[in-house]
Amino acid sequence: MTRQLSLHTRKLLSRLLPDADTETFVGIRRQIHANPELGFEVGATSRLVADLLRAWGYEVHTGVGKTGIVAQLRLGTGTRKLGIRADMDALPIVEATGLSYASQTPGRMHACGHDGHTAILLAAAKALAERRDFDGTLNLIFQPDEENLCGARAMIADGLFERFPCDAVYALHNAPGVPVGTVLAVEGPVTLSSDVADVTVDGVGGHGAMPHRARDPVAASAAIVTALQTVVARNVAPDDAAVLSVGFIRGGATHNVIPQTVTLGLNVRAAQPDTRALVEQRIREIVSLTAQAHGVQATIDYRALVPPVVNTRAETQLMARVCAELVGEANVLSQLPKGFAGSEDFAWMLAELPGCYLLLGNGEGEFGGCMVHNPGYDFNDQVLPLGAACWVRLAQTYLVA
């Protein structure tokens, strides 16, 4: 049976976000879902967000980090400044949900719930503008291009925190497989770093019937892939977290020709900076020495994309207290679910400021349990008022004189 929000929680949420408003923002979420946009090309979504925020009295700044938005609301005389971020972009996936509001653009879909994250922050924005019961500066950050791990850095490079100073910054993500009404406020590392490497193995091509006259990059690449499986298994401590995956192997075009070159695509993730450096070191050693053993040459283009998201203690504890008011202490978890190994460019914002990345249960089974980046995924609308209430109560609690 799918878990529902408790009656107590629903009553609390209805005070912060009336049922009529919840229906409105579910409609907005589904409108965004039906019209997904990729990367930095989120023009229609950005315009919708900006128009709504202006109508509610926010000072809206567009074009931050290309298509990002920052909306400010200053109340009272308080000097505290809070940032809350939502992501807006979709994924290049063909939707297979069959929903009435499914993507109208072939090959694109909101398969990660960014439509829900945006609607949650919009719902909170409206409630806070109407209540006007905080004292300080609220900066609402709507970010493009999270999926390519580029949007946060673009906004920061465009002067995000110089132009809109914040004392702390927060964000959330839905968590499929976690019951509705459960939230995770975890101190320390929450996501893994994400790096990629392109390995080019150069040999000597030749006839498939005379392999002794070639230097086979295919055999060398196969040995490299096999050897790389020992990095996490034998070099990373069992209580640490790291992932090394080979995403592609490309080389050759026909059955009877040994190719000149094979390329490998690697994805590397780690929870700790030292582990991240160790895994890179072992990859370089294994690739170089295995290639040498096979008489071929190998080069590595290694690119560090994002560090881990690391939640700071005080900000996470505050978030946990706020959530406990809404769902009860028993439903605020302090440890990650097993196997949670994604990456997030919100890490760059937390590298600049203290803050917390909150995980919000999206549900189990058929209703909310489908994993993100899957053609059958959909954000669970039952979670929307809870997410908005978390942001409303955070702002009311954090922004005090």
Contacts in CASP RR format, 6 or more apart in sequence:
PFRMAT RR
TARGET T0000
AUTHOR 0000-0000-0000
METHOD contacts of the structure
MODEL  1
MTRQLSLHTRKLLSRLLPDADTETFVGIRRQIHANPELGFEVGATSRLVA
DLLRAWGYEVHTGVGKTGIVAQLRLGTGTRKLGIRADMDALPIVEATGLS
YASQTPGRMHACGHDGHTAILLAAAKALAERRDFDGTLNLIFQPDEENLC
GARAMIADGLFERFPCDAVYALHNAPGVPVGTVLAVEGPVTLSSDVADVT
VDGVGGHGAMPHRARDPVAASAAIVTALQTVVARNVAPDDAAVLSVGFIR
GGATHNVIPQTVTLGLNVRAAQPDTRALVEQRIREIVSLTAQAHGVQATI
DYRALVPPVVNTRAETQLMARVCAELVGEANVLSQLPKGFAGSEDFAWML
AELPGCYLLLGNGEGEFGGCMVHNPGYDFNDQVLPLGAACWVRLAQTYLV
A
2 180 0 8 1.000
2 363 0 8 1.000
2 364 0 8 1.000
2 365 0 8 1.000
2 366 0 8 1.000
2 367 0 8 1.000
3 179 0 8 1.000
3 180 0 8 1.000
3 181 0 8 1.000
3 363 0 8 1.000
3 364 0 8 1.000
4 180 0 8 1.000
4 382 0 8 1.000
5 13 0 8 1.000
5 180 0 8 1.000
5 181 0 8 1.000
5 327 0 8 1.000
5 382 0 8 1.000
5 386 0 8 1.000
6 181 0 8 1.000
6 327 0 8 1.000
9 181 0 8 1.000
9 326 0 8 1.000
9 327 0 8 1.000
9 328 0 8 1.000
9 386 0 8 1.000
12 325 0 8 1.000
12 326 0 8 1.000
12 389 0 8 1.000
13 22 0 8 1.000
13 326 0 8 1.000
13 385 0 8 1.000
13 386 0 8 1.000
13 389 0 8 1.000
14 385 0 8 1.000
16 127 0 8 1.000
16 385 0 8 1.000
16 388 0 8 1.000
16 389 0 8 1.000
16 392 0 8 1.000
16 393 0 8 1.000
17 25 0 8 1.000
17 123 0 8 1.000
17 127 0 8 1.000
17 385 0 8 1.000
17 388 0 8 1.000
17 389 0 8 1.000
17 392 0 8 1.000
21 123 0 8 1.000
21 126 0 8 1.000
21 127 0 8 1.000
22 123 0 8 1.000
22 384 0 8 1.000
22 385 0 8 1.000
25 119 0 8 1.000
25 120 0 8 1.000
25 122 0 8 1.000
25 123 0 8 1.000
25 384 0 8 1.000
25 388 0 8 1.000
26 119 0 8 1.000
26 381 0 8 1.000
26 384 0 8 1.000
27 119 0 8 1.000
28 48 0 8 1.000
28 52 0 8 1.000
28 119 0 8 1.000
28 122 0 8 1.000
29 115 0 8 1.000
29 116 0 8 1.000
29 118 0 8 1.000
29 119 0 8 1.000
29 379 0 8 1.000
29 381 0 8 1.000
29 384 0 8 1.000
30 101 0 8 1.000
30 115 0 8 1.000
30 381 0 8 1.000
31 48 0 8 1.000
31 101 0 8 1.000
32 45 0 8 1.000
32 48 0 8 1.000
32 88 0 8 1.000
32 110 0 8 1.000
32 115 0 8 1.000
32 116 0 8 1.000
32 118 0 8 1.000
32 119 0 8 1.000
33 99 0 8 1.000
33 101 0 8 1.000
33 102 0 8 1.000
33 103 0 8 1.000
33 109 0 8 1.000
33 110 0 8 1.000
33 115 0 8 1.000
33 116 0 8 1.000
33 378 0 8 1.000
33 379 0 8 1.000
34 101 0 8 1.000
34 102 0 8 1.000
34 103 0 8 1.000
34 104 0 8 1.000
35 44 0 8 1.000
35 45 0 8 1.000
35 103 0 8 1.000
35 104 0 8 1.000
35 105 0 8 1.000
36 90 0 8 1.000
36 91 0 8 1.000
36 103 0 8 1.000
36 105 0 8 1.000
36 108 0 8 1.000
36 109 0 8 1.000
36 110 0 8 1.000
36 115 0 8 1.000
37 43 0 8 1.000
37 44 0 8 1.000
37 45 0 8 1.000
37 88 0 8 1.000
37 89 0 8 1.000
37 90 0 8 1.000
37 108 0 8 1.000
38 89 0 8 1.000
38 90 0 8 1.000
38 91 0 8 1.000
38 92 0 8 1.000
38 108 0 8 1.000
38 147 0 8 1.000
39 89 0 8 1.000
39 144 0 8 1.000
39 145 0 8 1.000
39 147 0 8 1.000
39 148 0 8 1.000
39 150 0 8 1.000
39 151 0 8 1.000
40 65 0 8 1.000
40 66 0 8 1.000
40 67 0 8 1.000
40 89 0 8 1.000
40 144 0 8 1.000
40 145 0 8 1.000
40 150 0 8 1.000
40 151 0 8 1.000
40 154 0 8 1.000
41 67 0 8 1.000
41 144 0 8 1.000
42 67 0 8 1.000
42 68 0 8 1.000
42 88 0 8 1.000
42 89 0 8 1.000
42 144 0 8 1.000
42 145 0 8 1.000
43 67 0 8 1.000
45 88 0 8 1.000
45 118 0 8 1.000
46 62 0 8 1.000
46 63 0 8 1.000
46 67 0 8 1.000
46 68 0 8 1.000
46 69 0 8 1.000
46 88 0 8 1.000
46 142 0 8 1.000
46 144 0 8 1.000
49 69 0 8 1.000
49 88 0 8 1.000
49 118 0 8 1.000
49 122 0 8 1.000
49 142 0 8 1.000
50 60 0 8 1.000
50 62 0 8 1.000
50 69 0 8 1.000
50 71 0 8 1.000
52 122 0 8 1.000
52 125 0 8 1.000
52 126 0 8 1.000
53 60 0 8 1.000
53 69 0 8 1.000
53 71 0 8 1.000
53 122 0 8 1.000
53 125 0 8 1.000
53 140 0 8 1.000
54 60 0 8 1.000
56 125 0 8 1.000
56 126 0 8 1.000
56 129 0 8 1.000
56 130 0 8 1.000
57 73 0 8 1.000
57 129 0 8 1.000
58 71 0 8 1.000
58 72 0 8 1.000
58 73 0 8 1.000
58 125 0 8 1.000
58 129 0 8 1.000
58 140 0 8 1.000
59 71 0 8 1.000
59 72 0 8 1.000
59 73 0 8 1.000
59 74 0 8 1.000
60 69 0 8 1.000
60 70 0 8 1.000
60 71 0 8 1.000
60 72 0 8 1.000
61 69 0 8 1.000
61 70 0 8 1.000
61 71 0 8 1.000
61 72 0 8 1.000
61 163 0 8 1.000
61 164 0 8 1.000
62 68 0 8 1.000
62 69 0 8 1.000
63 69 0 8 1.000
63 158 0 8 1.000
64 70 0 8 1.000
64 155 0 8 1.000
64 158 0 8 1.000
64 159 0 8 1.000
64 160 0 8 1.000
64 163 0 8 1.000
65 144 0 8 1.000
65 151 0 8 1.000
65 154 0 8 1.000
65 155 0 8 1.000
65 157 0 8 1.000
65 158 0 8 1.000
65 160 0 8 1.000
66 144 0 8 1.000
66 145 0 8 1.000
66 151 0 8 1.000
66 154 0 8 1.000
66 158 0 8 1.000
67 144 0 8 1.000
68 88 0 8 1.000
68 141 0 8 1.000
68 142 0 8 1.000
68 143 0 8 1.000
68 144 0 8 1.000
68 151 0 8 1.000
68 155 0 8 1.000
69 140 0 8 1.000
69 141 0 8 1.000
69 142 0 8 1.000
70 139 0 8 1.000
70 140 0 8 1.000
70 141 0 8 1.000
70 142 0 8 1.000
70 160 0 8 1.000
70 163 0 8 1.000
70 164 0 8 1.000
71 125 0 8 1.000
71 139 0 8 1.000
71 140 0 8 1.000
71 142 0 8 1.000
72 137 0 8 1.000
72 138 0 8 1.000
72 139 0 8 1.000
72 140 0 8 1.000
72 164 0 8 1.000
73 125 0 8 1.000
73 128 0 8 1.000
73 129 0 8 1.000
73 137 0 8 1.000
73 138 0 8 1.000
73 140 0 8 1.000
74 136 0 8 1.000
74 137 0 8 1.000
74 138 0 8 1.000
75 132 0 8 1.000
75 134 0 8 1.000
75 135 0 8 1.000
75 136 0 8 1.000
75 138 0 8 1.000
75 399 0 8 1.000
76 135 0 8 1.000
76 136 0 8 1.000
76 401 0 8 1.000
77 135 0 8 1.000
77 136 0 8 1.000
77 401 0 8 1.000
78 135 0 8 1.000
78 136 0 8 1.000
78 137 0 8 1.000
78 399 0 8 1.000
78 400 0 8 1.000
78 401 0 8 1.000
79 136 0 8 1.000
80 135 0 8 1.000
80 136 0 8 1.000
80 137 0 8 1.000
80 167 0 8 1.000
80 398 0 8 1.000
80 399 0 8 1.000
80 400 0 8 1.000
81 136 0 8 1.000
81 137 0 8 1.000
81 139 0 8 1.000
81 164 0 8 1.000
81 165 0 8 1.000
81 166 0 8 1.000
81 167 0 8 1.000
82 136 0 8 1.000
82 137 0 8 1.000
82 138 0 8 1.000
82 139 0 8 1.000
82 166 0 8 1.000
82 167 0 8 1.000
82 168 0 8 1.000
82 169 0 8 1.000
82 170 0 8 1.000
82 394 0 8 1.000
82 395 0 8 1.000
82 398 0 8 1.000
82 399 0 8 1.000
83 138 0 8 1.000
83 139 0 8 1.000
83 140 0 8 1.000
83 141 0 8 1.000
83 164 0 8 1.000
83 166 0 8 1.000
83 168 0 8 1.000
83 169 0 8 1.000
83 170 0 8 1.000
84 121 0 8 1.000
84 124 0 8 1.000
84 138 0 8 1.000
84 139 0 8 1.000
84 140 0 8 1.000
84 141 0 8 1.000
84 169 0 8 1.000
84 170 0 8 1.000
84 171 0 8 1.000
84 391 0 8 1.000
84 394 0 8 1.000
84 395 0 8 1.000
85 121 0 8 1.000
85 141 0 8 1.000
85 142 0 8 1.000
85 143 0 8 1.000
85 152 0 8 1.000
85 169 0 8 1.000
85 170 0 8 1.000
85 171 0 8 1.000
85 346 0 8 1.000
85 349 0 8 1.000
86 114 0 8 1.000
86 117 0 8 1.000
86 118 0 8 1.000
86 120 0 8 1.000
86 121 0 8 1.000
86 140 0 8 1.000
86 141 0 8 1.000
86 142 0 8 1.000
86 143 0 8 1.000
86 171 0 8 1.000
87 114 0 8 1.000
87 117 0 8 1.000
87 118 0 8 1.000
87 142 0 8 1.000
87 143 0 8 1.000
87 144 0 8 1.000
87 146 0 8 1.000
87 171 0 8 1.000
88 114 0 8 1.000
88 118 0 8 1.000
88 142 0 8 1.000
88 143 0 8 1.000
88 144 0 8 1.000
88 146 0 8 1.000
89 114 0 8 1.000
89 144 0 8 1.000
89 145 0 8 1.000
89 146 0 8 1.000
89 147 0 8 1.000
90 103 0 8 1.000
90 108 0 8 1.000
90 109 0 8 1.000
90 110 0 8 1.000
90 111 0 8 1.000
90 112 0 8 1.000
90 114 0 8 1.000
90 115 0 8 1.000
90 147 0 8 1.000
91 108 0 8 1.000
91 109 0 8 1.000
91 110 0 8 1.000
91 111 0 8 1.000
91 112 0 8 1.000
91 147 0 8 1.000
91 373 0 8 1.000
92 107 0 8 1.000
92 108 0 8 1.000
93 107 0 8 1.000
93 108 0 8 1.000
93 109 0 8 1.000
93 111 0 8 1.000
93 373 0 8 1.000
93 375 0 8 1.000
94 106 0 8 1.000
94 107 0 8 1.000
94 109 0 8 1.000
94 375 0 8 1.000
95 102 0 8 1.000
95 103 0 8 1.000
95 107 0 8 1.000
95 108 0 8 1.000
95 109 0 8 1.000
95 111 0 8 1.000
95 375 0 8 1.000
95 376 0 8 1.000
96 375 0 8 1.000
96 376 0 8 1.000
97 375 0 8 1.000
97 376 0 8 1.000
97 377 0 8 1.000
97 378 0 8 1.000
99 378 0 8 1.000
102 109 0 8 1.000
103 109 0 8 1.000
103 110 0 8 1.000
109 375 0 8 1.000
110 116 0 8 1.000
110 379 0 8 1.000
111 372 0 8 1.000
111 373 0 8 1.000
111 374 0 8 1.000
111 375 0 8 1.000
111 376 0 8 1.000
111 377 0 8 1.000
112 147 0 8 1.000
112 372 0 8 1.000
112 373 0 8 1.000
112 377 0 8 1.000
113 174 0 8 1.000
113 372 0 8 1.000
113 377 0 8 1.000
113 379 0 8 1.000
114 146 0 8 1.000
115 379 0 8 1.000
116 174 0 8 1.000
116 379 0 8 1.000
116 384 0 8 1.000
117 171 0 8 1.000
117 172 0 8 1.000
117 173 0 8 1.000
117 174 0 8 1.000
118 142 0 8 1.000
119 384 0 8 1.000
120 172 0 8 1.000
120 383 0 8 1.000
120 384 0 8 1.000
120 387 0 8 1.000
120 388 0 8 1.000
120 391 0 8 1.000
121 140 0 8 1.000
121 142 0 8 1.000
121 388 0 8 1.000
121 391 0 8 1.000
123 384 0 8 1.000
123 385 0 8 1.000
123 388 0 8 1.000
124 387 0 8 1.000
124 388 0 8 1.000
124 389 0 8 1.000
124 391 0 8 1.000
124 392 0 8 1.000
124 395 0 8 1.000
125 140 0 8 1.000
127 388 0 8 1.000
127 392 0 8 1.000
128 134 0 8 1.000
128 138 0 8 1.000
128 391 0 8 1.000
128 392 0 8 1.000
128 395 0 8 1.000
128 396 0 8 1.000
131 392 0 8 1.000
131 396 0 8 1.000
133 396 0 8 1.000
134 395 0 8 1.000
134 396 0 8 1.000
134 398 0 8 1.000
134 399 0 8 1.000
134 400 0 8 1.000
135 399 0 8 1.000
135 400 0 8 1.000
135 401 0 8 1.000
136 399 0 8 1.000
137 399 0 8 1.000
138 395 0 8 1.000
138 399 0 8 1.000
139 164 0 8 1.000
139 166 0 8 1.000
141 155 0 8 1.000
141 160 0 8 1.000
141 164 0 8 1.000
141 169 0 8 1.000
143 151 0 8 1.000
143 152 0 8 1.000
143 155 0 8 1.000
144 151 0 8 1.000
144 154 0 8 1.000
145 151 0 8 1.000
145 154 0 8 1.000
146 152 0 8 1.000
146 344 0 8 1.000
146 345 0 8 1.000
146 346 0 8 1.000
149 194 0 8 1.000
149 305 0 8 1.000
149 306 0 8 1.000
149 343 0 8 1.000
149 344 0 8 1.000
149 345 0 8 1.000
150 345 0 8 1.000
151 345 0 8 1.000
152 345 0 8 1.000
152 346 0 8 1.000
152 347 0 8 1.000
152 348 0 8 1.000
152 349 0 8 1.000
153 345 0 8 1.000
153 348 0 8 1.000
156 348 0 8 1.000
156 349 0 8 1.000
156 352 0 8 1.000
160 349 0 8 1.000
161 352 0 8 1.000
161 353 0 8 1.000
166 353 0 8 1.000
167 353 0 8 1.000
167 354 0 8 1.000
168 312 0 8 1.000
168 315 0 8 1.000
168 353 0 8 1.000
168 354 0 8 1.000
168 355 0 8 1.000
168 356 0 8 1.000
168 398 0 8 1.000
169 349 0 8 1.000
169 350 0 8 1.000
169 352 0 8 1.000
169 353 0 8 1.000
169 354 0 8 1.000
169 355 0 8 1.000
170 315 0 8 1.000
170 319 0 8 1.000
170 355 0 8 1.000
170 356 0 8 1.000
170 357 0 8 1.000
170 358 0 8 1.000
170 391 0 8 1.000
170 394 0 8 1.000
171 346 0 8 1.000
171 349 0 8 1.000
171 357 0 8 1.000
171 358 0 8 1.000
172 357 0 8 1.000
172 358 0 8 1.000
172 359 0 8 1.000
172 360 0 8 1.000
172 387 0 8 1.000
172 390 0 8 1.000
173 344 0 8 1.000
173 357 0 8 1.000
173 358 0 8 1.000
173 359 0 8 1.000
173 360 0 8 1.000
174 359 0 8 1.000
174 360 0 8 1.000
174 361 0 8 1.000
174 362 0 8 1.000
174 372 0 8 1.000
174 379 0 8 1.000
174 380 0 8 1.000
174 383 0 8 1.000
175 184 0 8 1.000
175 337 0 8 1.000
175 340 0 8 1.000
175 359 0 8 1.000
175 360 0 8 1.000
175 361 0 8 1.000
175 362 0 8 1.000
176 361 0 8 1.000
176 362 0 8 1.000
176 363 0 8 1.000
176 368 0 8 1.000
176 369 0 8 1.000
176 370 0 8 1.000
176 371 0 8 1.000
176 372 0 8 1.000
176 377 0 8 1.000
177 337 0 8 1.000
177 361 0 8 1.000
177 362 0 8 1.000
177 363 0 8 1.000
177 364 0 8 1.000
177 365 0 8 1.000
177 368 0 8 1.000
177 369 0 8 1.000
178 184 0 8 1.000
178 337 0 8 1.000
178 359 0 8 1.000
178 360 0 8 1.000
178 361 0 8 1.000
178 362 0 8 1.000
178 363 0 8 1.000
178 364 0 8 1.000
179 361 0 8 1.000
179 363 0 8 1.000
179 364 0 8 1.000
180 361 0 8 1.000
180 362 0 8 1.000
180 363 0 8 1.000
180 380 0 8 1.000
180 382 0 8 1.000
180 383 0 8 1.000
180 386 0 8 1.000
181 327 0 8 1.000
181 331 0 8 1.000
181 360 0 8 1.000
181 361 0 8 1.000
181 383 0 8 1.000
181 386 0 8 1.000
182 327 0 8 1.000
182 331 0 8 1.000
182 332 0 8 1.000
182 333 0 8 1.000
182 361 0 8 1.000
183 323 0 8 1.000
183 327 0 8 1.000
183 331 0 8 1.000
183 332 0 8 1.000
183 333 0 8 1.000
183 358 0 8 1.000
183 359 0 8 1.000
183 360 0 8 1.000
183 361 0 8 1.000
183 390 0 8 1.000
184 332 0 8 1.000
184 333 0 8 1.000
184 334 0 8 1.000
184 335 0 8 1.000
184 336 0 8 1.000
184 337 0 8 1.000
184 358 0 8 1.000
184 359 0 8 1.000
184 361 0 8 1.000
185 311 0 8 1.000
185 316 0 8 1.000
185 317 0 8 1.000
185 319 0 8 1.000
185 320 0 8 1.000
185 323 0 8 1.000
185 332 0 8 1.000
185 333 0 8 1.000
185 334 0 8 1.000
185 356 0 8 1.000
185 358 0 8 1.000
186 311 0 8 1.000
186 316 0 8 1.000
186 333 0 8 1.000
186 334 0 8 1.000
186 335 0 8 1.000
186 336 0 8 1.000
186 359 0 8 1.000
187 311 0 8 1.000
187 312 0 8 1.000
187 313 0 8 1.000
187 316 0 8 1.000
187 317 0 8 1.000
187 334 0 8 1.000
188 310 0 8 1.000
188 311 0 8 1.000
188 312 0 8 1.000
188 313 0 8 1.000
188 316 0 8 1.000
189 241 0 8 1.000
189 271 0 8 1.000
189 272 0 8 1.000
189 308 0 8 1.000
189 309 0 8 1.000
189 310 0 8 1.000
189 311 0 8 1.000
190 308 0 8 1.000
190 309 0 8 1.000
190 310 0 8 1.000
190 311 0 8 1.000
190 336 0 8 1.000
190 344 0 8 1.000
190 357 0 8 1.000
190 359 0 8 1.000
191 308 0 8 1.000
191 309 0 8 1.000
191 340 0 8 1.000
191 341 0 8 1.000
191 342 0 8 1.000
191 343 0 8 1.000
191 344 0 8 1.000
191 347 0 8 1.000
191 357 0 8 1.000
192 241 0 8 1.000
192 242 0 8 1.000
192 243 0 8 1.000
192 269 0 8 1.000
192 270 0 8 1.000
192 271 0 8 1.000
192 308 0 8 1.000
192 341 0 8 1.000
192 342 0 8 1.000
192 343 0 8 1.000
193 268 0 8 1.000
193 269 0 8 1.000
193 270 0 8 1.000
193 271 0 8 1.000
193 273 0 8 1.000
193 276 0 8 1.000
193 304 0 8 1.000
193 305 0 8 1.000
193 306 0 8 1.000
193 307 0 8 1.000
193 308 0 8 1.000
193 343 0 8 1.000
193 347 0 8 1.000
194 267 0 8 1.000
194 268 0 8 1.000
194 269 0 8 1.000
194 305 0 8 1.000
194 306 0 8 1.000
194 342 0 8 1.000
194 343 0 8 1.000
195 267 0 8 1.000
195 268 0 8 1.000
195 269 0 8 1.000
195 276 0 8 1.000
195 280 0 8 1.000
195 302 0 8 1.000
195 303 0 8 1.000
195 304 0 8 1.000
195 305 0 8 1.000
196 265 0 8 1.000
196 266 0 8 1.000
196 267 0 8 1.000
196 268 0 8 1.000
196 302 0 8 1.000
196 303 0 8 1.000
196 305 0 8 1.000
197 265 0 8 1.000
197 266 0 8 1.000
197 268 0 8 1.000
197 283 0 8 1.000
197 300 0 8 1.000
197 301 0 8 1.000
197 302 0 8 1.000
197 303 0 8 1.000
198 263 0 8 1.000
198 264 0 8 1.000
198 265 0 8 1.000
198 266 0 8 1.000
198 300 0 8 1.000
198 301 0 8 1.000
199 221 0 8 1.000
199 224 0 8 1.000
199 263 0 8 1.000
199 264 0 8 1.000
199 265 0 8 1.000
199 266 0 8 1.000
199 287 0 8 1.000
199 298 0 8 1.000
199 299 0 8 1.000
199 300 0 8 1.000
199 301 0 8 1.000
200 261 0 8 1.000
200 262 0 8 1.000
200 263 0 8 1.000
200 298 0 8 1.000
200 299 0 8 1.000
200 300 0 8 1.000
200 301 0 8 1.000
201 217 0 8 1.000
201 220 0 8 1.000
201 221 0 8 1.000
201 224 0 8 1.000
201 261 0 8 1.000
201 262 0 8 1.000
201 263 0 8 1.000
201 264 0 8 1.000
201 291 0 8 1.000
201 296 0 8 1.000
201 297 0 8 1.000
201 298 0 8 1.000
202 217 0 8 1.000
202 260 0 8 1.000
202 261 0 8 1.000
202 296 0 8 1.000
202 297 0 8 1.000
202 298 0 8 1.000
202 299 0 8 1.000
203 214 0 8 1.000
203 215 0 8 1.000
203 216 0 8 1.000
203 217 0 8 1.000
203 220 0 8 1.000
203 260 0 8 1.000
203 261 0 8 1.000
203 295 0 8 1.000
203 296 0 8 1.000
203 297 0 8 1.000
204 214 0 8 1.000
204 215 0 8 1.000
204 260 0 8 1.000
204 296 0 8 1.000
205 214 0 8 1.000
205 215 0 8 1.000
205 216 0 8 1.000
205 217 0 8 1.000
205 257 0 8 1.000
205 258 0 8 1.000
205 259 0 8 1.000
205 260 0 8 1.000
206 213 0 8 1.000
206 214 0 8 1.000
206 257 0 8 1.000
206 258 0 8 1.000
207 213 0 8 1.000
207 214 0 8 1.000
207 256 0 8 1.000
207 257 0 8 1.000
207 258 0 8 1.000
208 214 0 8 1.000
208 256 0 8 1.000
208 257 0 8 1.000
208 258 0 8 1.000
209 256 0 8 1.000
211 258 0 8 1.000
214 258 0 8 1.000
215 294 0 8 1.000
215 295 0 8 1.000
215 296 0 8 1.000
216 258 0 8 1.000
216 294 0 8 1.000
216 296 0 8 1.000
217 251 0 8 1.000
217 258 0 8 1.000
217 259 0 8 1.000
217 260 0 8 1.000
217 261 0 8 1.000
217 262 0 8 1.000
217 296 0 8 1.000
218 251 0 8 1.000
218 252 0 8 1.000
218 258 0 8 1.000
218 259 0 8 1.000
218 262 0 8 1.000
219 294 0 8 1.000
220 262 0 8 1.000
220 290 0 8 1.000
220 291 0 8 1.000
220 294 0 8 1.000
220 295 0 8 1.000
220 296 0 8 1.000
220 298 0 8 1.000
221 249 0 8 1.000
221 262 0 8 1.000
221 264 0 8 1.000
223 290 0 8 1.000
223 293 0 8 1.000
223 294 0 8 1.000
224 264 0 8 1.000
224 286 0 8 1.000
224 287 0 8 1.000
224 290 0 8 1.000
224 291 0 8 1.000
224 298 0 8 1.000
225 246 0 8 1.000
225 249 0 8 1.000
225 264 0 8 1.000
227 286 0 8 1.000
227 290 0 8 1.000
228 244 0 8 1.000
228 246 0 8 1.000
228 266 0 8 1.000
228 283 0 8 1.000
228 286 0 8 1.000
229 244 0 8 1.000
230 286 0 8 1.000
231 242 0 8 1.000
231 244 0 8 1.000
231 279 0 8 1.000
231 282 0 8 1.000
231 283 0 8 1.000
231 286 0 8 1.000
232 242 0 8 1.000
232 243 0 8 1.000
232 244 0 8 1.000
232 279 0 8 1.000
235 278 0 8 1.000
235 279 0 8 1.000
235 282 0 8 1.000
236 242 0 8 1.000
236 270 0 8 1.000
236 275 0 8 1.000
236 278 0 8 1.000
236 279 0 8 1.000
240 270 0 8 1.000
240 271 0 8 1.000
240 272 0 8 1.000
240 275 0 8 1.000
241 269 0 8 1.000
241 270 0 8 1.000
241 271 0 8 1.000
241 272 0 8 1.000
241 275 0 8 1.000
241 341 0 8 1.000
242 268 0 8 1.000
242 269 0 8 1.000
242 270 0 8 1.000
242 271 0 8 1.000
242 275 0 8 1.000
242 276 0 8 1.000
242 279 0 8 1.000
243 267 0 8 1.000
243 268 0 8 1.000
243 269 0 8 1.000
243 270 0 8 1.000
243 341 0 8 1.000
244 266 0 8 1.000
244 267 0 8 1.000
244 268 0 8 1.000
244 269 0 8 1.000
244 279 0 8 1.000
244 283 0 8 1.000
245 266 0 8 1.000
245 267 0 8 1.000
246 264 0 8 1.000
246 265 0 8 1.000
246 266 0 8 1.000
247 264 0 8 1.000
247 265 0 8 1.000
247 266 0 8 1.000
247 267 0 8 1.000
248 263 0 8 1.000
248 264 0 8 1.000
248 265 0 8 1.000
249 262 0 8 1.000
249 263 0 8 1.000
249 264 0 8 1.000
249 265 0 8 1.000
250 262 0 8 1.000
250 263 0 8 1.000
250 264 0 8 1.000
251 259 0 8 1.000
251 261 0 8 1.000
251 262 0 8 1.000
251 263 0 8 1.000
252 259 0 8 1.000
252 262 0 8 1.000
253 259 0 8 1.000
266 283 0 8 1.000
268 276 0 8 1.000
268 279 0 8 1.000
268 280 0 8 1.000
268 283 0 8 1.000
269 341 0 8 1.000
269 342 0 8 1.000
269 343 0 8 1.000
270 276 0 8 1.000
270 279 0 8 1.000
270 308 0 8 1.000
271 308 0 8 1.000
272 308 0 8 1.000
273 307 0 8 1.000
273 308 0 8 1.000
276 307 0 8 1.000
280 302 0 8 1.000
283 300 0 8 1.000
283 302 0 8 1.000
284 300 0 8 1.000
284 302 0 8 1.000
287 298 0 8 1.000
287 300 0 8 1.000
288 298 0 8 1.000
290 298 0 8 1.000
291 297 0 8 1.000
291 298 0 8 1.000
305 343 0 8 1.000
306 343 0 8 1.000
306 344 0 8 1.000
306 345 0 8 1.000
306 347 0 8 1.000
306 348 0 8 1.000
307 347 0 8 1.000
307 348 0 8 1.000
307 351 0 8 1.000
308 343 0 8 1.000
308 347 0 8 1.000
309 344 0 8 1.000
309 346 0 8 1.000
309 347 0 8 1.000
309 350 0 8 1.000
309 357 0 8 1.000
310 347 0 8 1.000
310 350 0 8 1.000
311 350 0 8 1.000
311 355 0 8 1.000
311 356 0 8 1.000
311 357 0 8 1.000
312 350 0 8 1.000
312 354 0 8 1.000
312 355 0 8 1.000
312 356 0 8 1.000
314 354 0 8 1.000
315 354 0 8 1.000
315 355 0 8 1.000
315 356 0 8 1.000
316 355 0 8 1.000
316 356 0 8 1.000
318 356 0 8 1.000
318 394 0 8 1.000
318 397 0 8 1.000
318 398 0 8 1.000
319 356 0 8 1.000
319 358 0 8 1.000
319 390 0 8 1.000
319 394 0 8 1.000
320 332 0 8 1.000
320 334 0 8 1.000
321 397 0 8 1.000
322 390 0 8 1.000
322 393 0 8 1.000
322 394 0 8 1.000
322 397 0 8 1.000
323 331 0 8 1.000
323 332 0 8 1.000
323 358 0 8 1.000
323 390 0 8 1.000
324 331 0 8 1.000
324 332 0 8 1.000
325 393 0 8 1.000
326 386 0 8 1.000
326 389 0 8 1.000
326 390 0 8 1.000
326 393 0 8 1.000
327 386 0 8 1.000
336 359 0 8 1.000
344 357 0 8 1.000
346 357 0 8 1.000
350 357 0 8 1.000
358 390 0 8 1.000
360 383 0 8 1.000
360 386 0 8 1.000
360 387 0 8 1.000
360 390 0 8 1.000
361 383 0 8 1.000
362 368 0 8 1.000
362 369 0 8 1.000
362 379 0 8 1.000
362 380 0 8 1.000
362 383 0 8 1.000
363 369 0 8 1.000
363 380 0 8 1.000
363 383 0 8 1.000
367 380 0 8 1.000
367 382 0 8 1.000
368 378 0 8 1.000
368 380 0 8 1.000
370 376 0 8 1.000
370 377 0 8 1.000
370 378 0 8 1.000
371 377 0 8 1.000
END
